[in-house]
Amino acid sequence: MNWATHEVTNQVPDLVDYNLYDSDQALRQGVAREGGGAHDASLLAYGAKLGEAASFALACDANNDKPQLEQFDRRGCRVDRVHFHPAWGHFMRQAFRQGMHCSAWEDNQMRPSSFSGVADFAAGGQVARAAAYLMHGQVEAGSLCPITMTSAAIPVLCNEPWFDTIAPRLFSRDYDDRDMPLAGKTSMMIGMGMTEKQGGSDLRSNTTQARPEGAGGRGQPYGLVGHKWFFSSPTSDAHLVLARAEEGFSCFYVPRWLDDGHRNAICLQRLKNKLGNASNASAEVEFQNATGWLVGEPGRGIATLVEMASFTRLDCVLGSAALQRQALVQALHHARHRKAFGELLINQPLMQSVLVDLALESEAATILALRLARTLDAVRGPSASRWHEDQAPRHQRSQTIGDGADSPSGTHNPAGIFAATPLDQAFVRILTPAAKFWVCKRGIEMAAECMEVLGGNGYIEEGPLARLYRETPVNSIWEGSGNVMCLDVLRAMEREPELADALLSWLRPQCLDDALLRQSVNDLRALCETKGASRQRVARRIAQDLVLLTQAALLRAHVPQAVADAFVSTRFGRAGRVFGVIGTPLEAETILGRAFNTL
Ligand SMILES: Cc1cc2nc3c(=O)[nH]c(=O)nc-3n(C[C@H](O)[C@H](O)[C@H](O)COP(=O)(O)OP(=O)(O)OC[C@H]3O[C@@H](n4cnc5c(N)ncnc54)[C@H](O)[C@@H]3O)c2cc1C
């Protein structure tokens, strides 16, 4: 007699042992097109490594076994250590070896730059890093947080005369997580501390105080007293911290250990119990007269830290594109193996409509993210943070992150870079915050829809979608939440109308031959003219339309017509409110074949 109560059939094998790079035409072609082709072999190897079954298993371990805070040792002495699952170290080592924490700032041969003055931008370095980031985030997203902050700190710190003393460690590919003074370590990580209990967007509400230990001024030590409500990667070797000095809000380099071998007076109060991003530690901290060295000019702290934000915001776009991509391939994989009503899901017309729509969203996010990364490769220059000072009247300042409101001249370039053309500048100043708003929001919807493609199996913790779903909202919240991004878009357009003109002038000719796009770009131009209080009310619409039109223009220029046409017909005119509403384009198989092919 057969005592088996059931046979397991029609269940889908795990999607493992595939190359994340080779199977992603949008990514691989985009890297070549945007100037990162020299890095193809390295990215191919990284894509294979990340796609191994062991890699996916380690990612589960790193997230299931959350970091734990140890505040005191057995004698009652403060130690403020965080214990991670060993799998966390695996992903940090991988990311370091790939150079994602520094490679954007290395030279063409991927060697460290001269470590003095402004670091050279690699040719295609931002694009290659973006591609690696976009793959890493598909497998283990939490480890990207310290990588992002360390990378974004480099263009801020490289202007400091003492940068040479830390540069070799910042550019080291050896991940060294030993909790000890920097002098004995081979590499380092840097975090950032801005958000306080009473406000994260409104940084002018910060209360942390900094008092000079001597004469004060740039490069001088201060004592910091106060707190930070969010302080991710708390065991990083240093954080860039915003605190109020006599001259106004200033940025401080606050190391975890002091040169005399003592731990700096930074007390980790507790770790956040987060919805997602579970492998990464985010703490609440108090500074009990912690020592910090002033970075940049006194009183220009918000501007200095906003230099970091423009790079971290691009990483939010990349991180969301990564989550979208992994959700998509899991959905496609499932639909290619799972039958319902005697037919594979992938062959059923209504499911095709949903999957095509998801594939279009993912490709549009990827193409835009790589184009933004190329812009950062294209813009470089030593006069960094001064490139457009004195252009806006003081009264236009606002108090949210992104406005550089503490600049003596009233303006500051959040990218901290000298942009080559007005269009490049527009991509950095206007489109990057718009993309951070739009792509991150779309990622949340996409994760939910892809989860549903897997049916009930999508909703269980052991499956691949639950973690992706919980991870998506964080990219929309940190580094400036959605509304703050849209206000930043408006602010940039107001202060630098020539950049808005450059962007609209670039978009318009590309839209003329299509009635839907032509109408949309005309509507956008009219919306941009909105004045007064109503202007903020249309900010989300402006950001959304800017991104959609740019994505349409990029897709029409660079990808098969079937993909571009399907994007336009589903995003403009009678666009649906949920995925799959507009109906299956005739070329569904072409689009889905392009979206994910492991052969
Ligand atoms: C997992 C995680 C890790 C983090 N790590 C760090 C870190 O390492 N360092 C750090 O400094 N911060 C960190 N943060 C904090 C994060 O950057 C802030 O939460 C974020 O900037 C929003 O600030 P807030 O939470 O104070 O919200 P608020 O500033 O109170 O904003 C609340 C809401 O109001 C909206 N809003 C604000 N102003 C306006 C306006 N004028 N008009 C319309 N809407 C508005 C915002 O968009 C938001 O939706 C982290 C956050 C998370 C979730």
The ligand as an SDF file (V2000), in Angstrom:
LIG
                    3D

 53 58  0  0  0  0  0  0  0  0999 V2000
   16.1710   51.9280    7.8900 C   0  0  0  0  0  0  0  0  0  0  0  0
   16.5330   53.3840    8.0030 C   0  0  0  0  0  0  0  0  0  0  0  0
   17.8600   53.7360    8.1620 C   0  0  0  0  0  0  0  0  0  0  0  0
   18.2090   55.0760    8.2700 C   0  0  0  0  0  0  0  0  0  0  0  0
   19.5260   55.4030    8.4350 N   0  0  0  0  0  0  0  0  0  0  0  0
   19.8610   56.7040    8.5900 C   0  0  0  0  0  0  0  0  0  0  0  0
   21.2240   57.0850    8.8100 C   0  0  0  0  0  0  0  0  0  0  0  0
   22.1300   56.2370    8.8240 O   0  0  0  0  0  0  0  0  0  0  0  0
   21.5100   58.3750    9.0320 N   0  0  0  0  0  0  0  0  0  0  0  0
   20.5420   59.3440    9.0080 C   0  0  0  0  0  0  0  0  0  0  0  0
   20.8660   60.5000    9.1940 O   0  0  0  0  0  0  0  0  0  0  0  0
   19.2480   59.0270    8.8080 N   0  0  0  0  0  0  0  0  0  0  0  0
   18.8870   57.7440    8.5910 C   0  0  0  0  0  0  0  0  0  0  0  0
   17.5740   57.4050    8.3850 N   0  0  0  0  0  0  0  0  0  0  0  0
   16.5530   58.4450    8.5230 C   0  0  0  0  0  0  0  0  0  0  0  0
   15.9010   58.8930    7.2360 C   0  0  0  0  0  0  0  0  0  0  0  0
   16.8160   59.5440    6.4100 O   0  0  0  0  0  0  0  0  0  0  0  0
   14.7050   59.7560    7.6430 C   0  0  0  0  0  0  0  0  0  0  0  0
   13.7540   58.9130    8.2600 O   0  0  0  0  0  0  0  0  0  0  0  0
   14.0790   60.4900    6.4770 C   0  0  0  0  0  0  0  0  0  0  0  0
   14.9610   61.4670    5.9750 O   0  0  0  0  0  0  0  0  0  0  0  0
   12.7480   61.1650    6.8730 C   0  0  0  0  0  0  0  0  0  0  0  0
   12.9070   61.9240    8.0330 O   0  0  0  0  0  0  0  0  0  0  0  0
   11.8980   61.7350    9.2630 P   0  0  0  0  0  0  0  0  0  0  0  0
   11.8380   60.2840    9.5730 O   0  0  0  0  0  0  0  0  0  0  0  0
   12.2880   62.6300   10.3550 O   0  0  0  0  0  0  0  0  0  0  0  0
   10.4820   62.1380    8.6860 O   0  0  0  0  0  0  0  0  0  0  0  0
    9.8860   63.6260    8.5990 P   0  0  0  0  0  0  0  0  0  0  0  0
   10.9700   64.5710    8.2400 O   0  0  0  0  0  0  0  0  0  0  0  0
    9.0980   63.9010    9.8040 O   0  0  0  0  0  0  0  0  0  0  0  0
    8.9110   63.4620    7.3470 O   0  0  0  0  0  0  0  0  0  0  0  0
    7.6720   62.7590    7.4500 C   0  0  0  0  0  0  0  0  0  0  0  0
    6.9660   62.8360    6.1160 C   0  0  0  0  0  0  0  0  0  0  0  0
    6.6720   64.1760    5.8130 O   0  0  0  0  0  0  0  0  0  0  0  0
    7.0870   64.4930    4.5090 C   0  0  0  0  0  0  0  0  0  0  0  0
    7.4600   65.9070    4.4740 N   0  0  0  0  0  0  0  0  0  0  0  0
    8.4810   66.5160    5.1280 C   0  0  0  0  0  0  0  0  0  0  0  0
    8.5080   67.8190    4.8220 N   0  0  0  0  0  0  0  0  0  0  0  0
    7.4800   68.0460    3.9720 C   0  0  0  0  0  0  0  0  0  0  0  0
    6.9760   69.2020    3.2980 C   0  0  0  0  0  0  0  0  0  0  0  0
    7.5650   70.4090    3.4430 N   0  0  0  0  0  0  0  0  0  0  0  0
    5.9020   69.0680    2.4840 N   0  0  0  0  0  0  0  0  0  0  0  0
    5.3160   67.8730    2.3100 C   0  0  0  0  0  0  0  0  0  0  0  0
    5.7400   66.7530    2.9180 N   0  0  0  0  0  0  0  0  0  0  0  0
    6.8070   66.8300    3.7440 C   0  0  0  0  0  0  0  0  0  0  0  0
    8.2320   63.5490    4.2100 C   0  0  0  0  0  0  0  0  0  0  0  0
    8.3600   63.3210    2.7940 O   0  0  0  0  0  0  0  0  0  0  0  0
    7.7730   62.3030    4.9480 C   0  0  0  0  0  0  0  0  0  0  0  0
    6.9520   61.5330    4.1130 O   0  0  0  0  0  0  0  0  0  0  0  0
   17.2050   56.0760    8.2320 C   0  0  0  0  0  0  0  0  0  0  0  0
   15.8680   55.7040    8.0590 C   0  0  0  0  0  0  0  0  0  0  0  0
   15.5290   54.3800    7.9440 C   0  0  0  0  0  0  0  0  0  0  0  0
   14.0760   54.0050    7.7620 C   0  0  0  0  0  0  0  0  0  0  0  0
  1  2  1  0
  2  3  1  0
  2 52  2  0
  3  4  2  0
  4  5  1  0
  4 50  1  0
  5  6  2  0
  6  7  1  0
  6 13  1  0
  7  8  2  0
  7  9  1  0
  9 10  1  0
 10 11  2  0
 10 12  1  0
 12 13  2  0
 13 14  1  0
 14 15  1  0
 14 50  1  0
 15 16  1  0
 16 17  1  0
 16 18  1  0
 18 19  1  0
 18 20  1  0
 20 21  1  0
 20 22  1  0
 22 23  1  0
 23 24  1  0
 24 25  2  0
 24 26  1  0
 24 27  1  0
 27 28  1  0
 28 29  2  0
 28 30  1  0
 28 31  1  0
 31 32  1  0
 32 33  1  0
 33 34  1  0
 33 48  1  0
 34 35  1  0
 35 36  1  0
 35 46  1  0
 36 37  1  0
 36 45  1  0
 37 38  2  0
 38 39  1  0
 39 40  1  0
 39 45  2  0
 40 41  1  0
 40 42  2  0
 42 43  1  0
 43 44  2  0
 44 45  1  0
 46 47  1  0
 46 48  1  0
 48 49  1  0
 50 51  2  0
 51 52  1  0
 52 53  1  0
M  END
$$$$
